[in-house]
Amino acid sequence: MNFYLNYFKKEVNRIEDNEPIGIILCTEKDKTFAEFVMAGLSNKLFTSKYKLALPKPKELQNEIEQTVLRLKGKQ
């Protein structure tokens, strides 16, 4: 994920774009796996909710929009 985010940021994003985000959908929660996968990455990474089924596209869009608004409020 870090590779793709860095590539997109350097090669695809325009100056007026926000930094790219990546979403990883997992089938189960594994704290040890997540710890080692995310260790040493320079990008800001956030872990959030775990669900047993994928959300509907509209639900996912709403969740992303709410998260973006929440993060903008913290700046």
PDB file of N, H, CA, C and O in Angstrom:
ATOM      1  N   MET A   1       0.837  -1.191   0.000  1.00  0.00           N
ATOM      2  CA  MET A   1       0.000   0.000   0.000  1.00  0.00           C
ATOM      3  C   MET A   1       0.877   1.249   0.000  1.00  0.00           C
ATOM      4  O   MET A   1       0.594   2.214  -0.709  1.00  0.00           O
ATOM      5  N   ASN A   2       1.931   1.225   0.790  1.00  0.00           N
ATOM      6  H   ASN A   2       2.161   0.440   1.366  1.00  0.00           H
ATOM      7  CA  ASN A   2       2.817   2.380   0.872  1.00  0.00           C
ATOM      8  C   ASN A   2       3.403   2.720  -0.500  1.00  0.00           C
ATOM      9  O   ASN A   2       3.498   3.891  -0.868  1.00  0.00           O
ATOM     10  N   PHE A   3       3.793   1.692  -1.249  1.00  0.00           N
ATOM     11  H   PHE A   3       3.716   0.741  -0.951  1.00  0.00           H
ATOM     12  CA  PHE A   3       4.325   1.886  -2.595  1.00  0.00           C
ATOM     13  C   PHE A   3       3.311   2.618  -3.468  1.00  0.00           C
ATOM     14  O   PHE A   3       3.648   3.603  -4.124  1.00  0.00           O
ATOM     15  N   TYR A   4       2.076   2.139  -3.475  1.00  0.00           N
ATOM     16  H   TYR A   4       1.802   1.338  -2.942  1.00  0.00           H
ATOM     17  CA  TYR A   4       1.052   2.727  -4.334  1.00  0.00           C
ATOM     18  C   TYR A   4       0.700   4.154  -3.919  1.00  0.00           C
ATOM     19  O   TYR A   4       0.499   5.017  -4.773  1.00  0.00           O
ATOM     20  N   LEU A   5       0.627   4.398  -2.635  1.00  0.00           N
ATOM     21  H   LEU A   5       0.790   3.697  -1.942  1.00  0.00           H
ATOM     22  CA  LEU A   5       0.324   5.752  -2.167  1.00  0.00           C
ATOM     23  C   LEU A   5       1.434   6.721  -2.554  1.00  0.00           C
ATOM     24  O   LEU A   5       1.159   7.834  -3.004  1.00  0.00           O
ATOM     25  N   ASN A   6       2.676   6.307  -2.381  1.00  0.00           N
ATOM     26  H   ASN A   6       2.899   5.403  -2.016  1.00  0.00           H
ATOM     27  CA  ASN A   6       3.792   7.179  -2.753  1.00  0.00           C
ATOM     28  C   ASN A   6       3.857   7.407  -4.257  1.00  0.00           C
ATOM     29  O   ASN A   6       4.106   8.526  -4.705  1.00  0.00           O
ATOM     30  N   TYR A   7       3.634   6.353  -5.039  1.00  0.00           N
ATOM     31  H   TYR A   7       3.432   5.444  -4.675  1.00  0.00           H
ATOM     32  CA  TYR A   7       3.621   6.498  -6.496  1.00  0.00           C
ATOM     33  C   TYR A   7       2.523   7.463  -6.931  1.00  0.00           C
ATOM     34  O   TYR A   7       2.759   8.379  -7.719  1.00  0.00           O
ATOM     35  N   PHE A   8       1.318   7.241  -6.404  1.00  0.00           N
ATOM     36  H   PHE A   8       1.127   6.497  -5.764  1.00  0.00           H
ATOM     37  CA  PHE A   8       0.182   8.082  -6.791  1.00  0.00           C
ATOM     38  C   PHE A   8       0.440   9.540  -6.413  1.00  0.00           C
ATOM     39  O   PHE A   8       0.148  10.454  -7.183  1.00  0.00           O
ATOM     40  N   LYS A   9       0.992   9.741  -5.217  1.00  0.00           N
ATOM     41  H   LYS A   9       1.229   8.998  -4.591  1.00  0.00           H
ATOM     42  CA  LYS A   9       1.279  11.098  -4.742  1.00  0.00           C
ATOM     43  C   LYS A   9       2.274  11.805  -5.662  1.00  0.00           C
ATOM     44  O   LYS A   9       2.107  12.988  -5.960  1.00  0.00           O
ATOM     45  N   LYS A  10       3.305  11.092  -6.112  1.00  0.00           N
ATOM     46  H   LYS A  10       3.440  10.131  -5.870  1.00  0.00           H
ATOM     47  CA  LYS A  10       4.346  11.705  -6.928  1.00  0.00           C
ATOM     48  C   LYS A  10       3.975  11.794  -8.409  1.00  0.00           C
ATOM     49  O   LYS A  10       4.267  12.804  -9.049  1.00  0.00           O
ATOM     50  N   GLU A  11       3.346  10.775  -8.961  1.00  0.00           N
ATOM     51  H   GLU A  11       3.108   9.955  -8.441  1.00  0.00           H
ATOM     52  CA  GLU A  11       3.152  10.682 -10.399  1.00  0.00           C
ATOM     53  C   GLU A  11       1.759  11.077 -10.891  1.00  0.00           C
ATOM     54  O   GLU A  11       1.608  11.444 -12.056  1.00  0.00           O
ATOM     55  N   VAL A  12       0.745  11.010 -10.036  1.00  0.00           N
ATOM     56  H   VAL A  12       0.869  10.711  -9.089  1.00  0.00           H
ATOM     57  CA  VAL A  12      -0.627  11.213 -10.503  1.00  0.00           C
ATOM     58  C   VAL A  12      -1.274  12.463  -9.903  1.00  0.00           C
ATOM     59  O   VAL A  12      -1.942  13.218 -10.609  1.00  0.00           O
ATOM     60  N   ASN A  13      -1.075  12.680  -8.606  1.00  0.00           N
ATOM     61  H   ASN A  13      -0.532  12.067  -8.033  1.00  0.00           H
ATOM     62  CA  ASN A  13      -1.712  13.833  -7.947  1.00  0.00           C
ATOM     63  C   ASN A  13      -1.308  15.155  -8.602  1.00  0.00           C
ATOM     64  O   ASN A  13      -0.175  15.340  -9.047  1.00  0.00           O
ATOM     65  N   ARG A  14      -2.274  16.055  -8.639  1.00  0.00           N
ATOM     66  H   ARG A  14      -3.194  15.904  -8.277  1.00  0.00           H
ATOM     67  CA  ARG A  14      -1.991  17.422  -9.075  1.00  0.00           C
ATOM     68  C   ARG A  14      -1.740  18.257  -7.819  1.00  0.00           C
ATOM     69  O   ARG A  14      -2.051  17.820  -6.711  1.00  0.00           O
ATOM     70  N   ILE A  15      -1.185  19.440  -7.986  1.00  0.00           N
ATOM     71  H   ILE A  15      -0.932  19.795  -8.886  1.00  0.00           H
ATOM     72  CA  ILE A  15      -0.845  20.309  -6.850  1.00  0.00           C
ATOM     73  C   ILE A  15      -2.060  20.578  -5.974  1.00  0.00           C
ATOM     74  O   ILE A  15      -1.946  20.616  -4.749  1.00  0.00           O
ATOM     75  N   GLU A  16      -3.218  20.763  -6.590  1.00  0.00           N
ATOM     76  H   GLU A  16      -3.311  20.733  -7.585  1.00  0.00           H
ATOM     77  CA  GLU A  16      -4.425  21.112  -5.825  1.00  0.00           C
ATOM     78  C   GLU A  16      -5.100  19.906  -5.170  1.00  0.00           C
ATOM     79  O   GLU A  16      -6.062  20.078  -4.421  1.00  0.00           O
ATOM     80  N   ASP A  17      -4.619  18.696  -5.437  1.00  0.00           N
ATOM     81  H   ASP A  17      -3.838  18.556  -6.046  1.00  0.00           H
ATOM     82  CA  ASP A  17      -5.219  17.494  -4.853  1.00  0.00           C
ATOM     83  C   ASP A  17      -4.760  17.290  -3.412  1.00  0.00           C
ATOM     84  O   ASP A  17      -3.661  17.690  -3.030  1.00  0.00           O
ATOM     85  N   ASN A  18      -5.619  16.664  -2.630  1.00  0.00           N
ATOM     86  H   ASN A  18      -6.512  16.338  -2.941  1.00  0.00           H
ATOM     87  CA  ASN A  18      -5.228  16.205  -1.301  1.00  0.00           C
ATOM     88  C   ASN A  18      -4.339  14.979  -1.465  1.00  0.00           C
ATOM     89  O   ASN A  18      -4.282  14.380  -2.539  1.00  0.00           O
ATOM     90  N   GLU A  19      -3.642  14.610  -0.382  1.00  0.00           N
ATOM     91  H   GLU A  19      -3.688  15.097   0.491  1.00  0.00           H
ATOM     92  CA  GLU A  19      -2.823  13.404  -0.436  1.00  0.00           C
ATOM     93  C   GLU A  19      -3.728  12.197  -0.653  1.00  0.00           C
ATOM     94  O   GLU A  19      -4.854  12.168  -0.156  1.00  0.00           O
ATOM     95  N   PRO A  20      -3.242  11.205  -1.390  1.00  0.00           N
ATOM     96  CA  PRO A  20      -4.054  10.006  -1.619  1.00  0.00           C
ATOM     97  C   PRO A  20      -4.225   9.203  -0.333  1.00  0.00           C
ATOM     98  O   PRO A  20      -3.406   9.281   0.583  1.00  0.00           O
ATOM     99  N   ILE A  21      -5.299   8.436  -0.287  1.00  0.00           N
ATOM    100  H   ILE A  21      -5.964   8.372  -1.031  1.00  0.00           H
ATOM    101  CA  ILE A  21      -5.533   7.542   0.845  1.00  0.00           C
ATOM    102  C   ILE A  21      -5.669   6.124   0.314  1.00  0.00           C
ATOM    103  O   ILE A  21      -6.031   5.915  -0.844  1.00  0.00           O
ATOM    104  N   GLY A  22      -5.383   5.178   1.149  1.00  0.00           N
ATOM    105  H   GLY A  22      -5.088   5.348   2.090  1.00  0.00           H
ATOM    106  CA  GLY A  22      -5.549   3.773   0.795  1.00  0.00           C
ATOM    107  C   GLY A  22      -6.471   3.107   1.786  1.00  0.00           C
ATOM    108  O   GLY A  22      -6.443   3.408   2.980  1.00  0.00           O
ATOM    109  N   ILE A  23      -7.276   2.216   1.295  1.00  0.00           N
ATOM    110  H   ILE A  23      -7.299   1.972   0.326  1.00  0.00           H
ATOM    111  CA  ILE A  23      -8.193   1.476   2.156  1.00  0.00           C
ATOM    112  C   ILE A  23      -7.875   0.000   1.991  1.00  0.00           C
ATOM    113  O   ILE A  23      -7.877  -0.519   0.875  1.00  0.00           O
ATOM    114  N   ILE A  24      -7.606  -0.668   3.087  1.00  0.00           N
ATOM    115  H   ILE A  24      -7.605  -0.247   3.994  1.00  0.00           H
ATOM    116  CA  ILE A  24      -7.340  -2.095   3.065  1.00  0.00           C
ATOM    117  C   ILE A  24      -8.517  -2.787   3.742  1.00  0.00           C
ATOM    118  O   ILE A  24      -8.825  -2.527   4.905  1.00  0.00           O
ATOM    119  N   LEU A  25      -9.155  -3.655   3.006  1.00  0.00           N
ATOM    120  H   LEU A  25      -8.904  -3.866   2.061  1.00  0.00           H
ATOM    121  CA  LEU A  25     -10.278  -4.417   3.543  1.00  0.00           C
ATOM    122  C   LEU A  25      -9.776  -5.797   3.933  1.00  0.00           C
ATOM    123  O   LEU A  25      -9.223  -6.521   3.105  1.00  0.00           O
ATOM    124  N   CYS A  26      -9.972  -6.163   5.204  1.00  0.00           N
ATOM    125  H   CYS A  26     -10.422  -5.575   5.877  1.00  0.00           H
ATOM    126  CA  CYS A  26      -9.487  -7.443   5.713  1.00  0.00           C
ATOM    127  C   CYS A  26     -10.657  -8.305   6.173  1.00  0.00           C
ATOM    128  O   CYS A  26     -11.723  -7.796   6.521  1.00  0.00           O
ATOM    129  N   THR A  27     -10.444  -9.598   6.167  1.00  0.00           N
ATOM    130  H   THR A  27      -9.578 -10.011   5.884  1.00  0.00           H
ATOM    131  CA  THR A  27     -11.505 -10.510   6.603  1.00  0.00           C
ATOM    132  C   THR A  27     -11.469 -10.779   8.099  1.00  0.00           C
ATOM    133  O   THR A  27     -12.454 -11.252   8.666  1.00  0.00           O
ATOM    134  N   GLU A  28     -10.347 -10.483   8.744  1.00  0.00           N
ATOM    135  H   GLU A  28      -9.547 -10.098   8.283  1.00  0.00           H
ATOM    136  CA  GLU A  28     -10.273 -10.702  10.183  1.00  0.00           C
ATOM    137  C   GLU A  28      -9.286  -9.728  10.822  1.00  0.00           C
ATOM    138  O   GLU A  28      -8.416  -9.169  10.153  1.00  0.00           O
ATOM    139  N   LYS A  29      -9.439  -9.541  12.118  1.00  0.00           N
ATOM    140  H   LYS A  29     -10.145  -9.995  12.661  1.00  0.00           H
ATOM    141  CA  LYS A  29      -8.575  -8.634  12.878  1.00  0.00           C
ATOM    142  C   LYS A  29      -7.371  -9.415  13.385  1.00  0.00           C
ATOM    143  O   LYS A  29      -7.521 -10.459  14.020  1.00  0.00           O
ATOM    144  N   ASP A  30      -6.187  -8.911  13.104  1.00  0.00           N
ATOM    145  H   ASP A  30      -6.064  -8.063  12.588  1.00  0.00           H
ATOM    146  CA  ASP A  30      -4.964  -9.552  13.566  1.00  0.00           C
ATOM    147  C   ASP A  30      -3.989  -8.459  13.968  1.00  0.00           C
ATOM    148  O   ASP A  30      -3.286  -7.910  13.119  1.00  0.00           O
ATOM    149  N   LYS A  31      -3.938  -8.137  15.260  1.00  0.00           N
ATOM    150  H   LYS A  31      -4.509  -8.582  15.950  1.00  0.00           H
ATOM    151  CA  LYS A  31      -3.139  -7.030  15.764  1.00  0.00           C
ATOM    152  C   LYS A  31      -1.645  -7.210  15.455  1.00  0.00           C
ATOM    153  O   LYS A  31      -0.975  -6.250  15.074  1.00  0.00           O
ATOM    154  N   THR A  32      -1.133  -8.407  15.613  1.00  0.00           N
ATOM    155  H   THR A  32      -1.677  -9.187  15.922  1.00  0.00           H
ATOM    156  CA  THR A  32       0.294  -8.644  15.356  1.00  0.00           C
ATOM    157  C   THR A  32       0.619  -8.417  13.890  1.00  0.00           C
ATOM    158  O   THR A  32       1.612  -7.761  13.574  1.00  0.00           O
ATOM    159  N   PHE A  33      -0.196  -8.947  12.992  1.00  0.00           N
ATOM    160  H   PHE A  33      -1.002  -9.480  13.249  1.00  0.00           H
ATOM    161  CA  PHE A  33       0.024  -8.762  11.555  1.00  0.00           C
ATOM    162  C   PHE A  33       0.017  -7.282  11.211  1.00  0.00           C
ATOM    163  O   PHE A  33       0.912  -6.804  10.514  1.00  0.00           O
ATOM    164  N   ALA A  34      -0.986  -6.549  11.694  1.00  0.00           N
ATOM    165  H   ALA A  34      -1.713  -6.937  12.260  1.00  0.00           H
ATOM    166  CA  ALA A  34      -1.097  -5.117  11.407  1.00  0.00           C
ATOM    167  C   ALA A  34       0.109  -4.354  11.943  1.00  0.00           C
ATOM    168  O   ALA A  34       0.605  -3.440  11.283  1.00  0.00           O
ATOM    169  N   GLU A  35       0.579  -4.713  13.111  1.00  0.00           N
ATOM    170  H   GLU A  35       0.177  -5.456  13.647  1.00  0.00           H
ATOM    171  CA  GLU A  35       1.735  -4.043  13.718  1.00  0.00           C
ATOM    172  C   GLU A  35       2.967  -4.151  12.823  1.00  0.00           C
ATOM    173  O   GLU A  35       3.658  -3.155  12.606  1.00  0.00           O
ATOM    174  N   PHE A  36       3.249  -5.329  12.306  1.00  0.00           N
ATOM    175  H   PHE A  36       2.688  -6.138  12.482  1.00  0.00           H
ATOM    176  CA  PHE A  36       4.441  -5.523  11.493  1.00  0.00           C
ATOM    177  C   PHE A  36       4.266  -4.989  10.075  1.00  0.00           C
ATOM    178  O   PHE A  36       5.227  -4.512   9.471  1.00  0.00           O
ATOM    179  N   VAL A  37       3.073  -5.063   9.547  1.00  0.00           N
ATOM    180  H   VAL A  37       2.292  -5.451  10.038  1.00  0.00           H
ATOM    181  CA  VAL A  37       2.828  -4.540   8.199  1.00  0.00           C
ATOM    182  C   VAL A  37       3.003  -3.027   8.176  1.00  0.00           C
ATOM    183  O   VAL A  37       3.523  -2.485   7.201  1.00  0.00           O
ATOM    184  N   MET A  38       2.580  -2.340   9.224  1.00  0.00           N
ATOM    185  H   MET A  38       2.157  -2.780  10.016  1.00  0.00           H
ATOM    186  CA  MET A  38       2.592  -0.882   9.236  1.00  0.00           C
ATOM    187  C   MET A  38       3.867  -0.293   9.833  1.00  0.00           C
ATOM    188  O   MET A  38       4.071   0.919   9.754  1.00  0.00           O
ATOM    189  N   ALA A  39       4.715  -1.103  10.419  1.00  0.00           N
ATOM    190  H   ALA A  39       4.550  -2.087  10.483  1.00  0.00           H
ATOM    191  CA  ALA A  39       5.920  -0.597  11.070  1.00  0.00           C
ATOM    192  C   ALA A  39       6.854   0.074  10.065  1.00  0.00           C
ATOM    193  O   ALA A  39       7.110  -0.462   8.987  1.00  0.00           O
ATOM    194  N   GLY A  40       7.352   1.237  10.427  1.00  0.00           N
ATOM    195  H   GLY A  40       7.143   1.673  11.303  1.00  0.00           H
ATOM    196  CA  GLY A  40       8.347   1.926   9.626  1.00  0.00           C
ATOM    197  C   GLY A  40       7.820   2.692   8.428  1.00  0.00           C
ATOM    198  O   GLY A  40       8.614   3.244   7.666  1.00  0.00           O
ATOM    199  N   LEU A  41       6.541   2.745   8.237  1.00  0.00           N
ATOM    200  H   LEU A  41       5.896   2.297   8.856  1.00  0.00           H
ATOM    201  CA  LEU A  41       5.993   3.486   7.105  1.00  0.00           C
ATOM    202  C   LEU A  41       5.923   4.969   7.446  1.00  0.00           C
ATOM    203  O   LEU A  41       5.567   5.347   8.562  1.00  0.00           O
ATOM    204  N   SER A  42       6.268   5.799   6.472  1.00  0.00           N
ATOM    205  H   SER A  42       6.557   5.492   5.565  1.00  0.00           H
ATOM    206  CA  SER A  42       6.293   7.236   6.712  1.00  0.00           C
ATOM    207  C   SER A  42       4.915   7.879   6.562  1.00  0.00           C
ATOM    208  O   SER A  42       4.675   8.955   7.110  1.00  0.00           O
ATOM    209  N   ASN A  43       4.017   7.242   5.835  1.00  0.00           N
ATOM    210  H   ASN A  43       4.212   6.368   5.389  1.00  0.00           H
ATOM    211  CA  ASN A  43       2.676   7.804   5.656  1.00  0.00           C
ATOM    212  C   ASN A  43       1.876   7.663   6.943  1.00  0.00           C
ATOM    213  O   ASN A  43       2.121   6.765   7.748  1.00  0.00           O
ATOM    214  N   LYS A  44       0.923   8.557   7.122  1.00  0.00           N
ATOM    215  H   LYS A  44       0.723   9.287   6.468  1.00  0.00           H
ATOM    216  CA  LYS A  44       0.018   8.456   8.252  1.00  0.00           C
ATOM    217  C   LYS A  44      -0.928   7.288   7.998  1.00  0.00           C
ATOM    218  O   LYS A  44      -1.570   7.213   6.951  1.00  0.00           O
ATOM    219  N   LEU A  45      -1.005   6.390   8.955  1.00  0.00           N
ATOM    220  H   LEU A  45      -0.483   6.451   9.806  1.00  0.00           H
ATOM    221  CA  LEU A  45      -1.885   5.239   8.825  1.00  0.00           C
ATOM    222  C   LEU A  45      -2.844   5.218   9.994  1.00  0.00           C
ATOM    223  O   LEU A  45      -2.477   5.499  11.135  1.00  0.00           O
ATOM    224  N   PHE A  46      -4.063   4.883   9.686  1.00  0.00           N
ATOM    225  H   PHE A  46      -4.360   4.655   8.759  1.00  0.00           H
ATOM    226  CA  PHE A  46      -5.084   4.808  10.711  1.00  0.00           C
ATOM    227  C   PHE A  46      -5.783   3.463  10.596  1.00  0.00           C
ATOM    228  O   PHE A  46      -6.093   3.007   9.495  1.00  0.00           O
ATOM    229  N   THR A  47      -6.024   2.844  11.713  1.00  0.00           N
ATOM    230  H   THR A  47      -5.772   3.215  12.607  1.00  0.00           H
ATOM    231  CA  THR A  47      -6.812   1.624  11.700  1.00  0.00           C
ATOM    232  C   THR A  47      -8.152   1.956  12.325  1.00  0.00           C
ATOM    233  O   THR A  47      -8.253   2.807  13.209  1.00  0.00           O
ATOM    234  N   SER A  48      -9.166   1.276  11.854  1.00  0.00           N
ATOM    235  H   SER A  48      -9.084   0.585  11.136  1.00  0.00           H
ATOM    236  CA  SER A  48     -10.492   1.652  12.306  1.00  0.00           C
ATOM    237  C   SER A  48     -11.330   0.428  12.623  1.00  0.00           C
ATOM    238  O   SER A  48     -10.932  -0.414  13.428  1.00  0.00           O
ATOM    239  N   LYS A  49     -12.461   0.335  12.006  1.00  0.00           N
ATOM    240  H   LYS A  49     -12.785   1.019  11.353  1.00  0.00           H
ATOM    241  CA  LYS A  49     -13.463  -0.664  12.332  1.00  0.00           C
ATOM    242  C   LYS A  49     -13.230  -1.966  11.583  1.00  0.00           C
ATOM    243  O   LYS A  49     -12.696  -1.991  10.474  1.00  0.00           O
ATOM    244  N   TYR A  50     -13.648  -3.036  12.224  1.00  0.00           N
ATOM    245  H   TYR A  50     -14.081  -3.016  13.125  1.00  0.00           H
ATOM    246  CA  TYR A  50     -13.583  -4.342  11.604  1.00  0.00           C
ATOM    247  C   TYR A  50     -15.014  -4.826  11.405  1.00  0.00           C
ATOM    248  O   TYR A  50     -15.827  -4.772  12.328  1.00  0.00           O
ATOM    249  N   LYS A  51     -15.313  -5.290  10.228  1.00  0.00           N
ATOM    250  H   LYS A  51     -14.653  -5.334   9.478  1.00  0.00           H
ATOM    251  CA  LYS A  51     -16.655  -5.798   9.918  1.00  0.00           C
ATOM    252  C   LYS A  51     -16.522  -7.183   9.320  1.00  0.00           C
ATOM    253  O   LYS A  51     -15.507  -7.504   8.703  1.00  0.00           O
ATOM    254  N   LEU A  52     -17.538  -7.999   9.500  1.00  0.00           N
ATOM    255  H   LEU A  52     -18.363  -7.738  10.002  1.00  0.00           H
ATOM    256  CA  LEU A  52     -17.515  -9.345   8.970  1.00  0.00           C
ATOM    257  C   LEU A  52     -17.962  -9.416   7.519  1.00  0.00           C
ATOM    258  O   LEU A  52     -17.732 -10.426   6.853  1.00  0.00           O
ATOM    259  N   ALA A  53     -18.593  -8.369   7.022  1.00  0.00           N
ATOM    260  H   ALA A  53     -18.780  -7.549   7.564  1.00  0.00           H
ATOM    261  CA  ALA A  53     -19.050  -8.331   5.631  1.00  0.00           C
ATOM    262  C   ALA A  53     -18.714  -6.971   5.046  1.00  0.00           C
ATOM    263  O   ALA A  53     -18.671  -5.973   5.765  1.00  0.00           O
ATOM    264  N   LEU A  54     -18.477  -6.932   3.745  1.00  0.00           N
ATOM    265  H   LEU A  54     -18.512  -7.743   3.161  1.00  0.00           H
ATOM    266  CA  LEU A  54     -18.197  -5.661   3.087  1.00  0.00           C
ATOM    267  C   LEU A  54     -19.436  -4.772   3.107  1.00  0.00           C
ATOM    268  O   LEU A  54     -20.552  -5.255   2.921  1.00  0.00           O
ATOM    269  N   PRO A  55     -19.240  -3.475   3.332  1.00  0.00           N
ATOM    270  CA  PRO A  55     -20.393  -2.564   3.297  1.00  0.00           C
ATOM    271  C   PRO A  55     -20.845  -2.341   1.862  1.00  0.00           C
ATOM    272  O   PRO A  55     -20.108  -2.595   0.909  1.00  0.00           O
ATOM    273  N   LYS A  56     -22.064  -1.865   1.734  1.00  0.00           N
ATOM    274  H   LYS A  56     -22.663  -1.659   2.508  1.00  0.00           H
ATOM    275  CA  LYS A  56     -22.561  -1.480   0.414  1.00  0.00           C
ATOM    276  C   LYS A  56     -21.764  -0.264  -0.047  1.00  0.00           C
ATOM    277  O   LYS A  56     -21.278   0.500   0.788  1.00  0.00           O
ATOM    278  N   PRO A  57     -21.619  -0.067  -1.361  1.00  0.00           N
ATOM    279  CA  PRO A  57     -20.817   1.059  -1.861  1.00  0.00           C
ATOM    280  C   PRO A  57     -21.225   2.409  -1.270  1.00  0.00           C
ATOM    281  O   PRO A  57     -20.356   3.216  -0.942  1.00  0.00           O
ATOM    282  N   LYS A  58     -22.499   2.668  -1.130  1.00  0.00           N
ATOM    283  H   LYS A  58     -23.205   2.012  -1.396  1.00  0.00           H
ATOM    284  CA  LYS A  58     -22.956   3.948  -0.584  1.00  0.00           C
ATOM    285  C   LYS A  58     -22.540   4.091   0.888  1.00  0.00           C
ATOM    286  O   LYS A  58     -22.154   5.177   1.320  1.00  0.00           O
ATOM    287  N   GLU A  59     -22.619   3.002   1.651  1.00  0.00           N
ATOM    288  H   GLU A  59     -22.934   2.120   1.300  1.00  0.00           H
ATOM    289  CA  GLU A  59     -22.194   3.044   3.056  1.00  0.00           C
ATOM    290  C   GLU A  59     -20.700   3.336   3.159  1.00  0.00           C
ATOM    291  O   GLU A  59     -20.278   4.114   4.015  1.00  0.00           O
ATOM    292  N   LEU A  60     -19.902   2.720   2.295  1.00  0.00           N
ATOM    293  H   LEU A  60     -20.244   2.089   1.599  1.00  0.00           H
ATOM    294  CA  LEU A  60     -18.464   2.960   2.286  1.00  0.00           C
ATOM    295  C   LEU A  60     -18.165   4.410   1.921  1.00  0.00           C
ATOM    296  O   LEU A  60     -17.313   5.047   2.540  1.00  0.00           O
ATOM    297  N   GLN A  61     -18.861   4.926   0.923  1.00  0.00           N
ATOM    298  H   GLN A  61     -19.554   4.408   0.420  1.00  0.00           H
ATOM    299  CA  GLN A  61     -18.676   6.328   0.526  1.00  0.00           C
ATOM    300  C   GLN A  61     -19.022   7.261   1.678  1.00  0.00           C
ATOM    301  O   GLN A  61     -18.284   8.211   1.938  1.00  0.00           O
ATOM    302  N   ASN A  62     -20.120   7.013   2.372  1.00  0.00           N
ATOM    303  H   ASN A  62     -20.720   6.240   2.161  1.00  0.00           H
ATOM    304  CA  ASN A  62     -20.517   7.848   3.508  1.00  0.00           C
ATOM    305  C   ASN A  62     -19.476   7.800   4.626  1.00  0.00           C
ATOM    306  O   ASN A  62     -19.155   8.824   5.228  1.00  0.00           O
ATOM    307  N   GLU A  63     -18.955   6.610   4.898  1.00  0.00           N
ATOM    308  H   GLU A  63     -19.216   5.778   4.409  1.00  0.00           H
ATOM    309  CA  GLU A  63     -17.946   6.456   5.955  1.00  0.00           C
ATOM    310  C   GLU A  63     -16.676   7.238   5.605  1.00  0.00           C
ATOM    311  O   GLU A  63     -16.093   7.901   6.464  1.00  0.00           O
ATOM    312  N   ILE A  64     -16.255   7.156   4.352  1.00  0.00           N
ATOM    313  H   ILE A  64     -16.727   6.618   3.654  1.00  0.00           H
ATOM    314  CA  ILE A  64     -15.062   7.886   3.913  1.00  0.00           C
ATOM    315  C   ILE A  64     -15.292   9.387   4.029  1.00  0.00           C
ATOM    316  O   ILE A  64     -14.430  10.112   4.525  1.00  0.00           O
ATOM    317  N   GLU A  65     -16.448   9.852   3.576  1.00  0.00           N
ATOM    318  H   GLU A  65     -17.149   9.263   3.173  1.00  0.00           H
ATOM    319  CA  GLU A  65     -16.743  11.289   3.637  1.00  0.00           C
ATOM    320  C   GLU A  65     -16.770  11.780   5.085  1.00  0.00           C
ATOM    321  O   GLU A  65     -16.254  12.858   5.379  1.00  0.00           O
ATOM    322  N   GLN A  66     -17.362  11.004   5.987  1.00  0.00           N
ATOM    323  H   GLN A  66     -17.781  10.128   5.748  1.00  0.00           H
ATOM    324  CA  GLN A  66     -17.408  11.401   7.398  1.00  0.00           C
ATOM    325  C   GLN A  66     -16.005  11.435   7.999  1.00  0.00           C
ATOM    326  O   GLN A  66     -15.688  12.332   8.782  1.00  0.00           O
ATOM    327  N   THR A  67     -15.175  10.481   7.645  1.00  0.00           N
ATOM    328  H   THR A  67     -15.432   9.752   7.010  1.00  0.00           H
ATOM    329  CA  THR A  67     -13.804  10.448   8.150  1.00  0.00           C
ATOM    330  C   THR A  67     -13.008  11.651   7.649  1.00  0.00           C
ATOM    331  O   THR A  67     -12.269  12.268   8.415  1.00  0.00           O
ATOM    332  N   VAL A  68     -13.157  11.983   6.372  1.00  0.00           N
ATOM    333  H   VAL A  68     -13.757  11.481   5.750  1.00  0.00           H
ATOM    334  CA  VAL A  68     -12.468  13.151   5.802  1.00  0.00           C
ATOM    335  C   VAL A  68     -12.901  14.407   6.527  1.00  0.00           C
ATOM    336  O   VAL A  68     -12.055  15.223   6.895  1.00  0.00           O
ATOM    337  N   LEU A  69     -14.181  14.585   6.742  1.00  0.00           N
ATOM    338  H   LEU A  69     -14.868  13.923   6.443  1.00  0.00           H
ATOM    339  CA  LEU A  69     -14.672  15.772   7.454  1.00  0.00           C
ATOM    340  C   LEU A  69     -14.136  15.831   8.873  1.00  0.00           C
ATOM    341  O   LEU A  69     -13.767  16.901   9.355  1.00  0.00           O
ATOM    342  N   ARG A  70     -14.093  14.689   9.545  1.00  0.00           N
ATOM    343  H   ARG A  70     -14.393  13.819   9.153  1.00  0.00           H
ATOM    344  CA  ARG A  70     -13.579  14.625  10.918  1.00  0.00           C
ATOM    345  C   ARG A  70     -12.095  14.997  10.931  1.00  0.00           C
ATOM    346  O   ARG A  70     -11.659  15.753  11.800  1.00  0.00           O
ATOM    347  N   LEU A  71     -11.323  14.483   9.988  1.00  0.00           N
ATOM    348  H   LEU A  71     -11.677  13.870   9.282  1.00  0.00           H
ATOM    349  CA  LEU A  71      -9.892  14.794   9.942  1.00  0.00           C
ATOM    350  C   LEU A  71      -9.637  16.244   9.588  1.00  0.00           C
ATOM    351  O   LEU A  71      -8.699  16.849  10.108  1.00  0.00           O
ATOM    352  N   LYS A  72     -10.446  16.810   8.720  1.00  0.00           N
ATOM    353  H   LYS A  72     -11.207  16.319   8.298  1.00  0.00           H
ATOM    354  CA  LYS A  72     -10.291  18.238   8.379  1.00  0.00           C
ATOM    355  C   LYS A  72     -10.560  19.109   9.588  1.00  0.00           C
ATOM    356  O   LYS A  72      -9.940  20.162   9.736  1.00  0.00           O
ATOM    357  N   GLY A  73     -11.465  18.698  10.449  1.00  0.00           N
ATOM    358  H   GLY A  73     -11.969  17.843  10.329  1.00  0.00           H
ATOM    359  CA  GLY A  73     -11.780  19.456  11.652  1.00  0.00           C
ATOM    360  C   GLY A  73     -10.656  19.454  12.667  1.00  0.00           C
ATOM    361  O   GLY A  73     -10.605  20.322  13.538  1.00  0.00           O
ATOM    362  N   LYS A  74      -9.744  18.476  12.567  1.00  0.00           N
ATOM    363  H   LYS A  74      -9.786  17.770  11.859  1.00  0.00           H
ATOM    364  CA  LYS A  74      -8.622  18.368  13.509  1.00  0.00           C
ATOM    365  C   LYS A  74      -7.404  19.139  13.060  1.00  0.00           C
ATOM    366  O   LYS A  74      -6.433  19.235  13.811  1.00  0.00           O
ATOM    367  N   GLN A  75      -7.421  19.697  11.851  1.00  0.00           N
ATOM    368  H   GLN A  75      -8.210  19.619  11.242  1.00  0.00           H
ATOM    369  CA  GLN A  75      -6.248  20.415  11.339  1.00  0.00           C
ATOM    370  C   GLN A  75      -6.144  21.791  11.911  1.00  0.00           C
ATOM    371  O   GLN A  75      -5.213  22.527  11.583  1.00  0.00           O
TER     372      GLN A  75
END
